Amino acid sequence: MMARHPIGRRALLAASAALAAPRLARAQTWPERPVRMLMGFPPGGPTDAVGRLIAAGLQAAIGQSVVFENRPGANSVLAAEAVARAAPDGYTLLFASNALVMNASVYARLPYDPATSFAPIGIVATSPNVFWCGTSQPWQSLEEVVAAAKARPGQLGYASTGNGGNGHFGGETLRQALGIDVTHVPYRGTAPALQDVIAGRVPLMLQTLVGAIGPYRADQLRPLVVFGPRRAPELPEVPTLAELGHDVADSGVWFGVLAPAGTGAPIIERVSGALSALLQRQDTRDRLATQASVPAFAGPEAFAARIRSEVGAWAEVARRAGMRPE
């Protein structure tokens, strides 16, 4: 009986090697045909603009077409589900934002697991969340808004681009930290929310800098405070919540590329290396800056760790805020 075990192990190892050999060969010749990169939001938005820039740069790096495909719906769930269920062969990628993780606290049944359904490849850029008011409003600082909110509990509304998005989570963390009673006003997308804030129908808004940079540059929005560890280059005079003494989770957006779980390590490493090199180019950095995004590369392991940590963090914010899964 004892003599059979080594033979069995050798046979098992040989069988495993035989199964892995075709996958390794395919990975070494990848890509032999166009690669699809899915993104879960409509054309023209901030995620779309950054994603198309990254897809074009990746196409040049791998020498094969990268077809960027918008598949909007359910706060990016539809695109994420399609990639999670795709063959792990490197020909279907996902360009995602942190909505990928926040959705786990918003939907009772999610058709993917943000921590296990994907092979993270790399975070490419970030953009902070900012608390804004329309320029028709009287407030010049966060302190003035807090005073107004405490004088009129529940009467001030803040717009976001929808339930369970960056703006909603940012607003809830801010409300909890400051002890103010402000009302969440969700919209279906960035454009209608901005439109009403600019027109004065809703006084306040939580929105990423990348999503609001156009109206800000047109003097239609006034920034009050920046989420995140440091001031935004585009808003050098605007303090961070940390500077004002508030320990608030960073609800700013990150953008990253992922593949289906099980995608071969050689493909992951090649795409990750191409993204890292792309972000070191000055023309890429300059173009991201025009989108109010900061190059911020994180490789597969760091990206995976961030996803795992954020799943728990946003679940806790949702629990304290009473955000019920749909």
Solvent accessible surface area in square Angstrom, and as a share of the most:
residue,aa,sasa,rsa
1,M,166,0.74
2,M,160,0.72
3,A,79,0.61
4,R,163,0.60
5,H,102,0.46
6,P,52,0.33
7,I,104,0.53
8,G,40,0.39
9,R,141,0.51
10,R,148,0.54
11,A,60,0.47
12,L,122,0.61
13,L,125,0.62
14,A,63,0.49
15,A,52,0.40
16,S,56,0.36
17,A,61,0.48
18,A,67,0.52
19,L,125,0.62
20,A,40,0.31
21,A,56,0.43
22,P,63,0.40
23,R,140,0.51
24,L,90,0.45
25,A,54,0.42
26,R,139,0.51
27,A,12,0.09
28,Q,129,0.57
29,T,75,0.44
30,W,6,0.02
31,P,19,0.12
32,E,124,0.55
33,R,125,0.45
34,P,69,0.43
35,V,0,0.00
36,R,89,0.33
37,M,0,0.00
38,L,0,0.00
39,M,0,0.00
40,G,3,0.03
41,F,50,0.21
42,P,77,0.49
43,P,89,0.56
44,G,74,0.71
45,G,25,0.24
46,P,32,0.20
47,T,13,0.07
48,D,7,0.04
49,A,34,0.26
50,V,0,0.00
51,G,0,0.00
52,R,105,0.38
53,L,15,0.07
54,I,0,0.00
55,A,4,0.03
56,A,57,0.44
57,G,12,0.11
58,L,1,0.00
59,Q,77,0.34
60,A,78,0.61
61,A,55,0.43
62,I,10,0.05
63,G,68,0.65
64,Q,45,0.20
65,S,50,0.32
66,V,12,0.07
67,V,75,0.43
68,F,27,0.11
69,E,47,0.21
70,N,33,0.17
71,R,82,0.30
72,P,61,0.38
73,G,25,0.25
74,A,49,0.38
75,N,42,0.22
76,S,12,0.08
77,V,10,0.06
78,L,84,0.42
79,A,0,0.00
80,A,1,0.01
81,E,36,0.16
82,A,27,0.21
83,V,0,0.00
84,A,26,0.20
85,R,176,0.64
86,A,24,0.18
87,A,59,0.46
88,P,66,0.41
89,D,43,0.22
90,G,0,0.00
91,Y,23,0.09
92,T,11,0.06
93,L,0,0.00
94,L,4,0.02
95,F,1,0.01
96,A,9,0.07
97,S,6,0.04
98,N,2,0.01
99,A,6,0.05
100,L,2,0.01
101,V,1,0.00
102,M,0,0.00
103,N,0,0.00
104,A,40,0.31
105,S,11,0.07
106,V,10,0.06
107,Y,49,0.19
108,A,71,0.55
109,R,222,0.81
110,L,40,0.20
111,P,52,0.33
112,Y,13,0.05
113,D,63,0.33
114,P,10,0.06
115,A,45,0.35
116,T,94,0.54
117,S,24,0.15
118,F,11,0.04
119,A,19,0.15
120,P,22,0.14
121,I,0,0.00
122,G,0,0.00
123,I,3,0.02
124,V,0,0.00
125,A,0,0.00
126,T,34,0.20
127,S,2,0.01
128,P,25,0.16
129,N,0,0.00
130,V,0,0.00
131,F,2,0.01
132,W,0,0.00
133,C,0,0.00
134,G,0,0.00
135,T,47,0.27
136,S,87,0.56
137,Q,29,0.13
138,P,95,0.60
139,W,21,0.07
140,Q,114,0.51
141,S,33,0.22
142,L,5,0.02
143,E,101,0.45
144,E,76,0.34
145,V,0,0.00
146,V,26,0.15
147,A,63,0.49
148,A,17,0.13
149,A,0,0.00
150,K,118,0.50
151,A,77,0.60
152,R,104,0.38
153,P,83,0.52
154,G,30,0.29
155,Q,124,0.55
156,L,3,0.02
157,G,9,0.08
158,Y,1,0.00
159,A,0,0.00
160,S,0,0.00
161,T,41,0.24
162,G,16,0.16
163,N,77,0.40
164,G,0,0.00
165,G,8,0.08
166,N,26,0.13
167,G,4,0.04
168,H,17,0.07
169,F,0,0.00
170,G,0,0.00
171,G,3,0.02
172,E,13,0.06
173,T,9,0.05
174,L,3,0.02
175,R,64,0.23
176,Q,54,0.24
177,A,45,0.35
178,L,18,0.09
179,G,57,0.54
180,I,8,0.04
181,D,76,0.39
182,V,13,0.07
183,T,65,0.38
184,H,37,0.16
185,V,45,0.26
186,P,60,0.38
187,Y,37,0.14
188,R,237,0.86
189,G,28,0.27
190,T,35,0.20
191,A,74,0.58
192,P,54,0.34
193,A,0,0.00
194,L,18,0.09
195,Q,118,0.53
196,D,26,0.14
197,V,0,0.00
198,I,53,0.27
199,A,58,0.45
200,G,30,0.29
201,R,158,0.58
202,V,13,0.08
203,P,24,0.15
204,L,0,0.00
205,M,0,0.00
206,L,1,0.00
207,Q,13,0.06
208,T,6,0.04
209,L,1,0.00
210,V,9,0.05
211,G,10,0.10
212,A,0,0.00
213,I,15,0.08
214,G,42,0.40
215,P,22,0.14
216,Y,64,0.24
217,R,139,0.51
218,A,63,0.49
219,D,109,0.57
220,Q,70,0.31
221,L,4,0.02
222,R,45,0.17
223,P,20,0.13
224,L,5,0.02
225,V,0,0.00
226,V,0,0.00
227,F,2,0.01
228,G,15,0.15
229,P,97,0.61
230,R,174,0.64
231,R,98,0.36
232,A,5,0.04
233,P,99,0.62
234,E,44,0.20
235,L,3,0.01
236,P,81,0.51
237,E,147,0.66
238,V,16,0.09
239,P,35,0.22
240,T,2,0.01
241,L,4,0.02
242,A,63,0.49
243,E,95,0.43
244,L,59,0.29
245,G,66,0.63
246,H,51,0.23
247,D,148,0.77
248,V,27,0.16
249,A,46,0.36
250,D,62,0.32
251,S,0,0.00
252,G,5,0.05
253,V,7,0.04
254,W,0,0.00
255,F,1,0.00
256,G,0,0.00
257,V,0,0.00
258,L,0,0.00
259,A,0,0.00
260,P,2,0.01
261,A,46,0.36
262,G,65,0.62
263,T,12,0.07
264,G,28,0.27
265,A,60,0.47
266,P,52,0.33
267,I,7,0.04
268,I,15,0.08
269,E,116,0.52
270,R,107,0.39
271,V,0,0.00
272,S,10,0.06
273,G,42,0.40
274,A,15,0.12
275,L,0,0.00
276,S,27,0.18
277,A,57,0.44
278,L,10,0.05
279,L,5,0.02
280,Q,135,0.60
281,R,120,0.44
282,Q,116,0.52
283,D,70,0.36
284,T,4,0.03
285,R,97,0.35
286,D,72,0.37
287,R,137,0.50
288,L,0,0.00
289,A,50,0.38
290,T,79,0.46
291,Q,58,0.26
292,A,1,0.01
293,S,3,0.02
294,V,61,0.35
295,P,25,0.16
296,A,36,0.28
297,F,78,0.32
298,A,25,0.19
299,G,19,0.18
300,P,44,0.27
301,E,151,0.68
302,A,56,0.43
303,F,0,0.00
304,A,23,0.18
305,A,45,0.35
306,R,79,0.29
307,I,2,0.01
308,R,143,0.52
309,S,72,0.46
310,E,21,0.09
311,V,46,0.26
312,G,45,0.43
313,A,49,0.38
314,W,6,0.02
315,A,46,0.36
316,E,70,0.31
317,V,6,0.03
318,A,4,0.03
319,R,161,0.59
320,R,133,0.49
321,A,25,0.19
322,G,52,0.50
323,M,29,0.13
324,R,212,0.77
325,P,75,0.47
326,E,124,0.56
